[in-house]
Amino acid sequence: MSLPEVLEHRAEQPPRLAFRFLPDGTSDEAVDWTYRDLAEHAALVAADLLRRELTGCRVVLALEPGLHYIAALFGIFRAGATAVPSFPPAGRRALARFASIVEDCRPDVIIADARLAERVAQFEDGLPASAHRPQWMFVDDAFFRAAPAGDLKATPVRTAEPALLQYTSGSTGDPKGIVLSHDNLISNCLALEENMGYEPDRVGCTWLPPYHDMGLMGTIMLAVHGGWPLVLMPPAFFVQQPYRWLKAITDHKVTISVGPNFAFDLCTTHITDEELATLDLGTLRQVFCGSEPVSRTTLDAFRERFGPRGYDERSLIPCYGLAEATLYVSGKRTGTPVRTAWLDKAELENGRVRQLGEAEAEAAGEGGATRVVSCGAVALDHEVVIVDPRDRRPVEPGAVGEVWVHGPSVALGYLGRPDLTAETFTARLAGSGSERGDRTYLRTGDLGFLLDGELCITGRLKDLVVIAGRNLYPQDIEQSVRRCHEKLRGAAAFSVPGKNGEELVVVTEFRGTARQLAGEFDEVRDAVIAVVTREQGVAPADVHFGPVGAIPMTTSGKVRRDATRSAYLQGTLKKLTPAADDLSLSAR
């Protein structure tokens, strides 16, 4: 049964709460929808699309996060069209990315908020003359009040056909459209539910953007498939005040939620003692943490801060996934302790895994030992193989390699990129023989290893910094930089060609003005150089200080290291100039 069919089934049952939307991030003006409400609103969207004869076509969904977004999504499914989740084209950077999505997928219609109606001409003027110009469909409260109900017959769902075109975040290159079938979406739900188990009183909560895989497949679709209520708030209200997420968990007795590593950092550092006293996190039984590398330091700080308010770290589920596999690939089993392992850093830099005991790790210090968090067991009906990317053979046990995935959640491929699809989605192991037959795999581009059957991620293949034959993981360097001085915020680490081979460059964001940096430049620069040299064994050839926001990020908050490196080499990366006679922003 496909997701739109699951919704229809739930809508036919006695009314039950499906979604509770908090428009301002608080419970003061909550809006509730039952499954029947959702199905009726979705039917109105589907009827409009069918009148436009858009069955089998692509529909870009560019509404603000909220109930209308979900209704439009299921309306697209019900009309037999392919949904292309996006974000509203607000702001110069968002508009440019939105335009690239429209140019790439050539949709027949764009569903947007009525407030954007006056800006359509401006948007289309920015497109190349030869670019495809879709229809626009504006959805707001007035649309649902005015739309005729009609007698709609939903288009039959063919589960193997495209349901969704999910665009990648662009952290390692240009965004690419990933083609997901209805079967892929259901497979992802089943894999997650096998991990979660059944709980009759389950209540979810999310602030994640619904146009990203974690926020869409990992919360909204999962909740509809599982039949449990989901509390939603707009992402901006969480970022403005992280307290709202944990307060919503408290107010609505939430049992399951999700967030990337940085969300736990924000809560730890931004929630005041007064706010802390109002929280009760004792209802939480599952908290998925993924989308970016999971830091043991972050988890420890969160546990220490919120343990007294009922938070039990056994509820935390470090997990690994990617949009090319719909979402979920592996995760810690519910109710088990978070597993971490101390590793010999020198061995890891040479692609080998050697575990250290607590005493040995303490003696080695941060320069000789590193700690990784297990991302748990591989999903039901899926297989993970760790492969040497050079010869495409499985590595020996205890070695790092590229993570390859096989299973029903693996997407159909990239839209309009047959060569890249063949290279990424239909990889075959060299000399696999009859054991795996003609099985194909998804090449994730991520590096990792298996530890007693559990997946541990060490970094990305393309981001790997190789200096003097050593493999350095940029996220480790960046973490060292961020915590070495209170005035430093974001960080990006990469290598550039030097006189004697590759050299390490660290870009970091300074919380303050150029004049303030000038007053403590030597102190901050020396702190960065000292911590990187001590903990990573390599001295940066350059430390580039930029203002907050200088480092390019994806819309999901990941560092775009390739883009940062390119801007650095081109001299266009914003810089805080510390010289007393030039206290201003400049390029490199």
N, C-alpha and C positions, 0 to 999 in steps of 0.2 A: 504494500500500500504506500503510495507517495504522500508527501507532506500535505498537498492540498486536499487529498482524500482523507487524511487523518483529521484535518481541520473540519471537513464536512461531517465526518462521523461524530466528532466531539460537539459540534453545533447542534446535532439532532438529539443529544442527551439533555437531561434537565440542566438548567443554567448553572454554570460553574465559572468562577473567576479565572480568567486567562492572564490578563495584564493589569497592573496598577502603575500608572504613569505619574511621576512627580515632576511637573513642569518646571519648577524652580529648584529641584533637588531636595525639597522638604516635603513633609507629609501634609502641609497646610491645605493644599489645593489638589489633592490626589484625584485622578480620574480613573475609574474602573471600567474595564471591558470584559464581558464574558466571551466564551468561544462563539456564541451566537452573534454577539455584537461584531466581533472580528469578521466572521463569515459574511454577515450582511454588508458591512462596509467594503469588504474585498469584492463582493459580487457587483457592487456599483462601479468599482474601478474596472473589473473584467468586462462589464457590459459596454462601457465606453470604448475599451480597446477592441472588442469584437465588432462594434459598429464601425470602427476604423479599419476593420479587416486586417488586424495585426497578429493573427494566429501564426506562430512559427517565426515571428520577427523578434528583433532585439529592442528592449525598452530600458533606457537608462533611468534609474531611480535616484533622484537628486533632492529628496526632501530632507528637512531637518529630522534628527532622531526623534522618534515618538510613535504614537499609535497610528497616525496616518501613514507613516513609513511602512509599518508592518502590514496594514491593510492593503496598501499599494503593492507590496511584495507578493502577497497571496493572491491579489487580483491579477497580477501578471501571470502567476502560475495557472490560475483558473482559466485564463484566456488562452492558454497554450503557447504563451510567448516566453522568451528568455530574458530574465531579469539581469540588469547590469548595475549592481549597487555602486553608488557614488556618494559624493557629499555635495552640498550646495556650492555653486561657484561664487563664493564670497571671498574677496581679497585677491590680490594680484597673483600670489603663488598658487592658491587653490584654483583660480580661473585658468591658469596655464595648464595645470595638471588635468583639470576637467576637459579642457579643449583637446588635450592629447588623447584622452579616453574616447571622446566623441569621434575624433578623426580615425582612431584605430578600429573601433567596432562598428562605425557607421550605423547607428541606431535609427529605427524608423520613427521613434517618438521619445521625448524626454519628459518625465513626470517631475514637476517642480512645484514649489510653493507659489501661490498667486502673487506674492510680493515681488517675485522676480520677473513678472510679466513685462514691466517697463524696461528691463535690461536685456531683453532678448536681442533687439537690434544691435546693441552695443557688443554683445557676445558674438553674434554672427559676423559683424564687421571685422572682428579680430581673426576670423578664420581665413585661410587661403581661399582665393576665388574659386578654385576647383574643388573645395571641400564639400562633403555631403552636408545638407542642411535638413535636419529632421523636423517633424512636427513637435509642437509643445502641448502638453496637457497639464493644466494647473489644478492642484488638489489642495483644498483647505476645507474648513467647516462649511463654507457656502456650497462647495462642490457636492458634498454628501447630502446637504439639505435639498439641493435642486435636482440632483441626478435621478432620473426615472428608474424605478426598481425593475420593471419589465419582468419577463419570464425567461430567465437566463438558463440555458443548458450549458454546463461547464464542458469545455473541450476535454475529451479523454486524454489522460496522461500516458505517454509512452515513456516508461521509466528509464530506458537506455538513452533517451534523447536529451539534449542540453536543457538544463533548468536555469543555470546561473553562469554568468561570466564574471569571475572574481578577479579584479586587477591586483597584482602584487603591489607591495608597499614601495618598491623601488629602492630598497636599502643597498642593493648591490648592482644597480643598473636601471635602465628604463623600465617603467611599469609594463607588465605583460598581462594579457587577458587569459585567464585560466578557465577552460571550459569544463564545467561540472554538470554531471547528469543528475536526474532525480535519484537514481540508484546510489550515486556517490553520497548524496545528502542523507539518505536513509542509513547507509552503511556507517557514516560518521556518528549518527545518533545511536545506533546499536552498539558501536564500539565504546562510546562514552558511558552508555547505560550499563554495560557489562562491568565497567570499572566502578560505577557509582552504586549499583544495586538498587533495589526497590525500597522506597520509603513513603508511606501513605501521607505523611504530613509535610512533604518537601515543599519549601518555598524558596525561590531564587531571587537574586538581586544583581543588577548590572548597571554600570555607567559607561560601558565600552561602546565605541561607535559602531552602529549596525552595518556600516559599509566595509568593515574589516572582518576577516574570517573568524577571529576569536569572538567578536561581539555578535556576529550574525549566526554562524553555525554552532558556536559554543554556548549560546544563551537562548536567543529567540527561537530558532528552529528546534533546539533540544527541548525547550520547555513545551512547545506545542506537541512535539512527538511524545513526550513523556506524560503530558496532561497535568502539569503542576503550575501554579501561579508564579509569575515573574514580575518583580518590582523593577521599574526602569527609571533612570534619570538622565538628562542630557549630559554628555561628557564634560562640557565646559563648567558645569556646576561642581563636578568633582574636582577638577583641576584648580578651580578658584578656592575651594574649601574642602579638602579631603575628608574632613569630619563628617560631611553629609553622607558619604558611603557607609561608614560604620554606624552612623546614627540611624540610617534606613534599615540596616541589619538589625539593630536593636529594636526599633519601633515595630517592625513587621515580623519579628521572630524568624528571620531568614536562616535557612539551614544550608544553603549552597550559594557560592558566589565565585567570582573569578577576577583576576587582575594580573598585569605584568609586574615584573620585579620593581619597577620604578614606583608603582602605586603603593607598595608596602613601605618604600623609603619615604614617600611623601607623607604618609600617615604617621610614621614614626617621628618625623622632624617637624611637622606642622600642626599636629593636634595638641592643644594646650592642656594643662593639668585640669582646668575647669571643665573643658569638654570631655576629657578622659573620664571624669567622675560620673558622667551621664550615660556611659556606654555599658552594655551587657552583651558580650559576644559568645555567651555560653550555648546559644542555640546552633552555632555553626558546626556542621559535620563534614562538609567538603568545601575547600577553598582551592580552586585550581590556580596555579601560578605558572605562566608560560609566556610565549611571544618573544622573549628575550632571555639571555642566560640568567639562571637563577643563582643568586649570590647567598652563600651561607652567612656572610656578615649581615646582609639585609634581614635574613630570617631570624638570626639571633637577636638583632636589635628590636624587631617587631615582637618577638616572643617576650622579651624582657619588658617592653613597654605595655603590651596589652594582655599578657598572661594574667595579671591581677584583675582584669575585667572579664575573665571567663574564656579567653582565647586558649584553645588546646592545639598545640602544634601538630598533633596527629591528624587534625582535620585538613592540614595543608597537603596539597597534591602537586608537587613539581611535575611538570609534564613537558612533552616535546611534540611539536607539530609544525605543519607548514601548509600554505594554501594549495600547493600542488597535490597534497594528499587530503584535500578538503579541509582538514584541520588536524585532527588528533592522530598521533602515531603511538605514543607511549605515555604512561603516567603511573605514579605511585598508587598502590592499592589503598582503598579507603580504610582508615583506622589504624594503619601501620605507621611506625616512626619514619621520619624523614631520614634517608640514608645518605651519608656523606663519606668521602674517602680522601685521606691525605695521600698525595702522590709526590714522588721524587721529581722536582721541577726539571732538573737536567735531563733525566730519562725521558720525560714528557716532551721536552724540546727536540728530542731525537726520535719521536714517534713511538716511544715505548712506555708502557704503564708498569710502574713499580709502586706498590702500596707501602705506606709507612705507618708504623704504629704511632700512637699519641706522643710517647716520649721521644721517639726518633724524629717526628715532625717538629716538636718543640725545640729540640736541639738544632735542627737544620735551619729553623727560622723562616721568615717569609721569603728570603732570598733562595732557599734551598728546597722549600716545600710549598705545595699549592693544594687547595682543597676544592673538590668538585662535588656537586650535588647530583645524585642519581635522578634520572627522569623516569624511573620505574620500568615496569614490564611492558612489552610490546602489545598493542591492541589485539583484540580477538580477530581471528582470521587474517592477520597480517604477519609479514615476515620482515625482519631487518637483518641485513648482511653488512658487515664492515669490510670495505673493499679498498685495495690499493688503487688510487685513481690513475696511476701510470700504466699498470699492466692489467687492470680490471680483474684481478684475482682476489679472493677473500684473504684477508691478512691472517697471520697466525694469532692464536689467543694471546692477549696481553699487548696488542699493538693498536695504534691509532690509525684510522683510515676514514674514507668517505662513507657516509651513511646512505645505504641503498634500501629502498622500501618496495615491497610487493603486497598488494591486497586490493580489496574492492573499493576502498576510499580513494585510491589513486585516480587523479583526474584524467580526462580524455586527451588533454594536451593544451598547447597554446594556440590562441586564435590567429590564423593566418601566418603561422611560423612553422612550416612543416619540417625544416631542417633542425631547428632547435627542439621541436617536439620529439623528433626521432632520437636526438642525442640525449635528451633529458628523460623522456618517459618510456623509452623502449630499449634501455641498456641491457646488455647480456653479459653474464660472467664469462670470462675466458676459461675454456676447458671445464665447463660445468658438468659435462657428461650427462648421464641419464638421471642422476639424482634430482636435478631441478628441471630436466627436460628443456623445453624451449621457453622457459619462464622469462619474462621481461621485468625490469625494475625501474623505479624512479630514482634518478640521481639527485640527491637533495642539495649537494654542494656544501653540506655541513660535515664537520669532522667530529669523530667520537669513537667510543669503544664500548664493548659489552663487559659488564661486571656481574658475574653470576647470573647472566640472563637479563640484567637490567641495562638500559641505555644511558650512557653518560656522554654529554656533548662538550667538546672542548673549544670549538670555534667554527669559523667559516673558511672554506678552502681558499676563496678569493681574497679574504682579508688577512690571511696568514702573513706575518712579517718574518721574512727569512734573512737573518744577518749572521755572517760568518758560519753558515751551515746550521744555525740554530733556528728552531721554529718557535716564534714568539706569538702569543695570542693577544691581539689588540685590546680585548675587553679586560684582560688582566692588567695591562699597562694603564688603561683608562681608569680602572677602579683605584689603582694606586694613586693616580694624579688627583682624582676628585677628593680623596680623603686626606691628602697631605697638607691642605691649607683651607681654612674656613672661607676664604674669599673666592675659591675656585668652584665652578658649577659643572658645566659639561666638559667633555674631553673626547678627542679623537686621536688615534695613533696609527701611523702608517709608515712605510718606507719610501725613500726616494733615491735615485741614483746619486752616488757620491764619487769622489776621486778614487777611492779604494773599494768600490763595491757599494752595496745598499747601505743607507744610513737611516736611523730612526728619527722621525719628526713627531713631536707631540704638539697638538693644538688644544688649547684650553680656554674656557670662557671665564673672565674675571668679573666678579660682582662689584662694580664700581666704575669710576671714570678714569680716563687716561691720566689725569692729574693725580688721582689717588694711587694709581699703579706706579706712577713715577716715584712717589714717596716711599714705596716699599718694594720696588722692582727686584732688587738684588735678593731680598729675603724670599720672595715668592718664587722667583726663578730657581734659586738654589734649593728650595724645598722640593720643587719638581724634579730637578736633576738628581738630587740625593735619593729620593724615594724610588725613582725608576732604576737608578744604578744599583741601589741596594737590593731591591726586590726582584728586578728582572735581569740584572747582570749586564745591562747595556746602557751606556750614557747617551741621552738624546743629542743628536747633532744640532737640533734647533728646537727651541720652545717658543711657540707662536701664541701670543695672548690676544684674544679677541673679546669684544663685548658680548654680553648675554644675547644669544640668538645668532651668533656668527656661524656656528657649526650647522651645516645643512642636516635636516632631519626629515624622516618620512612622516606621513600624516598619522602614523601609529606610534611615533616617538622614538624610532630607531635611528642611530647615527648613520648617516650616509657617508661612509669613509671614502668611497671612490670619488664622490662629488667634492668632499673636503680636500682630498689630495689634488684633484684637478684644479680647484680654485687656488690652492696654495702654490702650485707650480706655475699657474698663469698670472699670479700676483694679484688676484681679484678677491682673495679672502680678507674680510674685514680685520683690521688690526688696531689694537690700542697702542699707540706710539708713546713710549715712556720718556723720550727725550724732553728735557725741560723747556727747550725752545720750540717744541712741536707737539704740544699736548692735545692731540686730536685723533680722530679716526682716519685711518688711511689703509691703503692696500699694503701687501707685503713689500 
